[in-house]
Structures are given as C-alpha cells and as structure tokens.
Amino acid sequence: MLKKKFTALTLAALMVTTLAGCGSGGGADSAGEGKAEAASSSKKIVIKYWYAYGDKIEEAKQHMVKTFNESQDKYEVVAEHQGGYDDLHAKVQAAFAAGNAPAVTDLEIASTGVFAHSGMLEELTPYAEKDKEQLQLDDFIPGLMGNAYVDGKLYGLPFMRSTPIMYKNVTMLQNAGLDPAGPKTWDELEEYSRVLKEKGKVGMTLPVDIWYYEALVAQSGGQMLSEDGKKEAFNEAAGVAPVEFWKKLSGEGLIKMPVGDEAGATADKDWANQMSAFKFGSTAGVSKSLEIAKGNGFELQTAFMPANKDYGVPTGGCQLVMTSKSKPEEKEAAWEFIKWMTSKENTIYQHKHVGYLPTRTSAVESDELKEHFAQNPQFKVAVDQLEYARPRPMENAYPEVANILTDAIQKAIIDPKTSPQDALNQAAEKANKLLGK
C-alpha cells in the first residue's frame, strides 16, 4: 500500500502548526480500553504505537500488540488507529510539533527520507549494533532494506511490506477461452483484453496510481529519478511507454481508467463483480481477495505484473520507526517492541493473516510457510516477484513530484489533445524545480 498526497511542503507547514482515511474505521474502542489498562499499570513503561489501515490489517496489528503486552510485564503498548498513510503521517507530524508524538509508528517507505531529514526519527543503527545477535539484521530480505536506510544510517525495520501483483479471475478467462496462465506480457494483456471486450467485459479497471506507474517504468527498463535524485528521469522513453500503453488501451475500451478519490474502489468493485478480469493490487490484499472470490463464485490466481522488456515492481508498505523526542525509557520500550513486531514469528503470522510479504529469509524458508505456500500458492507470488523489486525514491520532494506526475498522467489519458510525452515534459519541468532545491 502507499500514500499519495503527503508532501515535503506539508511537513514544513505541520512542523510549525498542529492539526489533528484510506484505512477503514475501528480501533477507537480498543485503543480507549488500552489507555485504561495502561493507566492502571503504573509500574509499566507505557508507549503509544500509531498505525495505518483497518480490516484484516488492523486485526493483525492489534493481535500482535496484545500478544506483546501479555508476553512481559515491563512495557505496555497502546495501539491507536490513525486512518491511511496520509492521515497517519499528518497526525504524527502534528503530534511531534506539539511534543506528544507516539514512540513508535508505521511509516510508508517512500516517506522515510523526509521524516529522517526533518529530525523526527531516531537513528536505529546503534540499537541494531547493540542487539545484533538477537536482531539478525541480515536475516531481513535484502530487497526490502533499500528504504530502511537514509544517508547510510538505519531508520526503520521492514514490517508490513508489499509489492503490487496481478489478481486474475481464472473462471472468467476460462469462460472466454483464454489460457489462465497468462497474460505474462504487455502485448498479451492487450490481446486478452480484446477477447474480453467481445464478451462485454474489460481486461482491467485501473486507477492512475503512481505505484503501478513506477512498476511499468521499471518493466520498460527506466528509472523515476536520476542516480543522484536531483533530476527526474520519467519523461524519457521508458517513462513515456506506460502512459502511451494505458492511453491506447483505455481509448479503445480495452481497459477502464477511472479517476478521482474513488478510482481504486471502483477498480476493486469491477473486479469483485466480474466486470473486469484483472486488477493490480498490493499483496496485502490476498486474504481479502480470496474471500471475495469465494463469496462471488470464481477462482482467483495471483501473478507477476506483466513484463515489457522485463519484469519489475517497486516495493511498498511500511516499516516501523521510532520517533526522536521520546524519553530514554520510552525509547528502550519502543526498541523492544519494534524488535518483537518484526520477528520471524510475527512476520509469518501477519503474512498468513493478511498477505503482506514475509520480511525475513528465515520465515520464507520455514516449514510453516513452505506448507502454507504449497496449499495457498496465491501468497507466494509476491515473494517470488521480489527478484525484480526495487526501492521507491526517498528524496524529500518525491511525494510532491508523485502528485504532479499523477495529475499529468491523468490529463494525458483523459484529454485526446494531450500527448503522453507533452504531459510528462510539463511534469518534468515542475519536478526538476522541486528536486533541484
């Protein structure tokens, strides 16, 4: 999962002002109960943990927090739901400015640079060195560590991490006479979508989402930014190709590309209602999508996102970070909690309960997950796809650049008079002003 509207400018504003989503509700009652319990445990060191997203994701986080609190009698963690990543980030920034930030929070990976450079995060390198035998930092899957470091310093540990994958309605494909093993390439996706259109369906309903665009740029052999991060690279051929592809397919009615705040929900609804055969989505949606497919009477398979020149995906999701202004004893509690939440046992639990990637090699190689993958191959696709994964850009300006780019892509697709190259050139001009600061 990923956030879309948080910007470096938002951070600057929120550091001098205070203000109080994507995720479903819930968590308020249990958080209130947690506060009452914490107040009665005066001998314990009490810390707050703020998290994003509801439903099965919230269930997993609340379960792990409860188990941590019951596993020892020195610390008490009060877990509080704060909406989606945008909501969570804004509230953490405001609380930090007001001097009452949570000791631990989820942090969407692309925002690590902004938060670290602002001084809001505690550097974890000394903690990891002190507990290196217990932590086993090199057990974390290397492809998930790219966003954990800022300027060579460790600021987060992989927690609920993801990549986008393709969800397929196998029943619909079979009914249309299509091989359910595909589509494996952009060309095959177009071919499948033409057949499905003849059946009154669309190949895919697809929101204009920067995460998916990053994937298609990678598949085309390109980069989002220059090597030093000071200039954009998305208006080069590999960045233009995805927009041209989407414009062509949507223009011919082969895929549907809704815009606006409900675009993602529309894509999920069309797939659930069997109007579209495919959807792109986070691996975090595997468990929920399996429930939907079963409830609506069709078979679900997951697959790599189709390749162009090659396969390619960005990673996503969140890591656990420690804020920098907590008291020493609260930082001690925060570190113990972070270590526990990112353990082998807990990454196995949250992967099976939700679908997020198992973050440790020892977890992937465990007998428990080997058996799980054998019985539920839909969960293993994202793990295998990590071979083609790359970290997301973490430049301070990138969240704002992503917003500019999303608007440009939407304009190129909706407006027949706007070419993808022109739209991306205009976005590049704005992006370079931000990146060059």
SVG drawing of the C-alpha trace seen along z (x, -y; Angstrom):
<svg xmlns="http://www.w3.org/2000/svg" viewBox="-21 -27 48 55">
<polyline fill="none" stroke="black" stroke-width="0.4" points="0.0,0.0 1.1,-3.6 0.2,-7.1 -0.4,-9.7 -0.9,-13.2 1.7,-13.7 4.3,-16.3 7.5,-17.8 5.6,-21.1 3.0,-19.5 5.8,-18.6 7.1,-22.1 3.7,-23.5 2.9,-20.9 6.2,-21.4 5.0,-24.9 1.3,-24.3 -0.8,-21.5 -3.7,-19.7 -5.3,-16.6 -8.9,-7.7 -7.7,-5.4 -8.0,-2.8 -11.4,-1.6 -12.5,-2.7 -12.3,-0.7 -9.6,-0.6 -11.0,-3.6 -12.8,-1.4 -9.9,1.0 -7.4,-2.0 -9.6,-3.5 -9.6,-0.2 -5.8,-0.1 -5.4,-3.5 -7.5,-2.5 -5.4,0.7 -2.2,-1.2 -3.2,-3.8 -3.8,-1.1 -0.4,0.4 1.6,-2.4 4.8,-0.3 5.0,0.4 6.6,-1.9 3.7,-2.9 4.3,-3.9 2.0,-4.8 2.1,-3.0 0.2,-4.6 -0.7,-2.5 -2.5,-2.8 -5.3,-0.8 -8.2,1.2 -9.9,4.5 -7.6,7.6 -4.5,5.4 -5.8,3.8 -6.8,7.2 -3.2,8.4 -1.6,5.4 -4.0,5.4 -3.4,9.1 0.4,8.7 0.3,5.7 -2.0,7.6 0.4,10.6 3.4,8.4 1.7,6.8 0.9,10.2 4.4,11.6 6.1,9.5 5.3,7.2 7.8,4.3 6.1,2.5 2.6,1.6 1.9,0.6 -1.2,-1.4 -2.1,-0.9 -4.1,-3.6 -5.6,-3.5 -4.9,-6.7 -6.5,-6.1 -4.4,-5.6 -0.8,-6.6 -1.7,-10.2 -3.7,-10.6 -1.2,-8.8 1.8,-10.9 0.0,-14.2 -1.0,-13.3 2.5,-12.1 4.0,-15.3 1.4,-17.4 1.9,-15.4 5.7,-15.7 5.4,-19.5 3.2,-19.5 5.6,-17.4 3.4,-14.3 4.3,-12.0 3.9,-8.3 7.1,-6.4 6.6,-4.0 4.7,-4.5 4.1,-2.8 5.9,-4.9 5.2,-4.4 8.6,-3.6 8.9,-6.5 8.5,-9.0 11.5,-7.7 13.8,-10.4 11.5,-13.3 10.9,-12.2 14.6,-11.3 15.9,-14.6 13.5,-16.6 14.9,-15.1 11.7,-13.3 13.2,-9.8 15.6,-8.1 18.5,-6.5 18.4,-2.8 22.0,-1.9 23.3,-1.9 20.3,0.2 20.9,2.7 24.6,2.9 23.9,3.5 21.4,6.3 22.9,7.6 22.8,11.3 19.2,11.1 18.1,8.9 19.9,10.6 19.7,7.7 21.0,9.7 18.0,12.1 15.8,9.3 15.2,9.9 17.8,7.6 15.2,6.4 13.2,4.9 16.0,3.0 16.5,0.3 14.1,-2.2 15.3,-1.4 18.5,-3.5 18.8,-7.2 22.4,-8.5 23.8,-5.2 22.0,-5.2 19.3,-2.8 16.0,-4.4 13.4,-1.6 12.8,2.1 10.7,3.8 7.2,4.5 4.2,4.9 5.8,4.7 4.4,5.3 4.7,5.2 1.9,4.8 0.8,8.0 -1.8,9.0 -5.0,10.6 -6.7,12.8 -10.3,14.1 -9.4,17.6 -13.1,18.5 -13.7,15.5 -10.6,16.3 -11.6,19.9 -15.1,18.9 -13.6,16.6 -11.4,19.4 -8.2,17.7 -5.3,19.5 -5.4,18.7 -1.6,18.9 -1.4,15.5 -1.1,12.7 2.6,12.5 3.5,9.5 2.0,6.1 1.2,7.5 -0.6,10.5 -2.6,8.2 -3.8,6.3 -4.7,9.5 -6.6,10.9 -8.4,7.6 -9.6,7.6 -11.1,11.0 -12.8,10.0 -14.2,6.8 -16.0,9.0 -17.6,10.7 -18.8,7.4 -16.1,7.1 -12.9,5.2 -9.5,6.6 -8.8,4.4 -10.1,1.4 -7.1,-0.5 -6.7,-3.7 -3.9,-6.1 -1.7,-5.2 1.9,-6.2 2.9,-2.9 1.7,-1.0 3.3,-3.5 6.6,-3.0 6.2,0.7 5.6,0.2 8.6,-2.2 10.8,0.5 9.4,3.1 10.4,0.8 14.0,0.5 13.7,-3.0 14.1,-5.0 11.9,-7.6 14.8,-9.8 18.4,-10.3 21.0,-8.4 21.7,-11.4 18.0,-12.1 18.3,-15.7 16.6,-15.4 13.6,-13.4 14.0,-10.6 10.4,-9.7 10.0,-11.8 12.5,-9.5 11.2,-6.7 10.8,-4.2 8.6,-6.6 6.5,-7.6 5.8,-4.0 3.4,-3.1 1.3,-6.2 1.1,-5.6 0.1,-2.0 -2.6,-3.0 -3.9,-5.7 -4.2,-3.3 -5.9,-0.6 -8.3,-2.9 -9.0,-4.8 -10.1,-1.5 -12.2,-0.4 -9.9,2.5 -9.3,1.2 -11.1,-1.2 -9.2,-4.0 -11.4,-5.9 -10.0,-9.0 -10.7,-10.7 -10.7,-9.6 -13.0,-6.6 -10.9,-5.2 -9.2,-2.5 -12.6,-1.4 -14.1,-1.3 -11.3,1.0 -11.9,3.3 -15.6,3.3 -15.4,4.0 -13.1,7.0 -15.3,8.3 -18.4,8.0 -16.6,9.8 -16.8,6.8 -13.0,6.9 -10.8,10.0 -7.7,8.4 -6.7,5.9 -3.4,4.6 -3.2,4.5 -0.9,4.8 0.0,8.3 -1.7,7.1 -5.0,7.8 -4.5,11.5 -6.5,12.8 -9.4,10.4 -9.4,11.0 -9.6,14.8 -12.6,14.2 -14.3,12.1 -13.6,14.6 -15.0,17.4 -18.1,15.4 -18.7,14.4 -18.1,17.9 -15.0,17.6 -11.4,18.8 -8.6,16.4 -5.0,16.7 -2.2,14.2 0.7,13.5 3.6,11.2 2.6,7.9 3.1,8.4 6.5,7.7 7.5,5.3 11.3,5.5 11.4,7.4 9.5,7.8 9.8,5.1 8.0,3.7 8.5,1.2 8.3,2.3 5.8,0.7 4.1,0.9 5.5,-0.4 8.3,0.1 8.4,-0.5 10.2,-3.6 11.0,-5.3 10.4,-9.0 13.3,-11.0 11.9,-13.0 10.7,-10.2 12.2,-9.7 15.1,-7.3 13.0,-4.6 10.3,-5.0 12.9,-4.5 14.0,-1.4 10.4,-0.2 10.0,-1.2 13.0,0.7 11.9,3.9 8.5,3.5 10.0,3.0 12.2,6.0 9.3,8.1 6.9,6.9 9.5,7.6 10.5,11.1 10.4,14.2 7.3,15.5 5.3,12.3 6.2,11.8 4.9,15.4 1.7,14.5 1.0,11.3 1.8,12.8 -0.7,15.6 -3.4,13.4 -3.2,10.6 -0.9,11.3 1.9,8.8 5.4,10.1 7.3,12.2 10.2,9.9 12.8,12.4 14.6,15.1 14.2,17.5 10.4,17.0 10.3,17.8 12.4,20.9 10.4,22.1 8.4,25.3 5.3,23.4 5.4,21.1 6.6,23.8 3.4,25.7 1.3,22.5 2.7,21.7 2.0,25.3 -1.6,25.0 -2.1,21.4 0.1,20.5 -1.6,17.1 0.5,15.9 3.9,16.9 3.8,14.9 4.8,11.6 7.8,13.4 9.0,14.7 8.5,11.4 10.9,9.8 13.7,10.9 12.5,8.0 11.8,5.5 13.4,2.1 13.1,-0.5 10.9,-3.6 12.6,-7.0 13.1,-8.8 14.1,-12.3 12.3,-14.9 10.4,-16.3 9.4,-12.9 5.9,-12.7 5.1,-16.1 6.6,-15.1 4.4,-12.0 1.3,-14.1 2.4,-16.3 3.1,-13.2 -0.2,-11.5 -2.1,-14.6 0.0,-14.7 -0.7,-11.0 -4.5,-11.5 -4.5,-14.5 -2.7,-12.6 -5.2,-9.7 -8.3,-11.8 -7.5,-14.6 -7.2,-13.4 -5.2,-16.5 -2.5,-15.9 0.2,-13.5 1.9,-11.4 5.3,-13.0 4.0,-16.5 2.3,-15.8 5.4,-14.2 7.6,-17.0 5.4,-19.5 5.5,-17.4 9.3,-17.1 9.7,-20.9 7.8,-21.2 9.6,-18.2 13.1,-19.4 12.4,-22.7 11.5,-20.8 14.2,-18.2 16.9,-20.8 16.3,-22.7"/>
</svg>
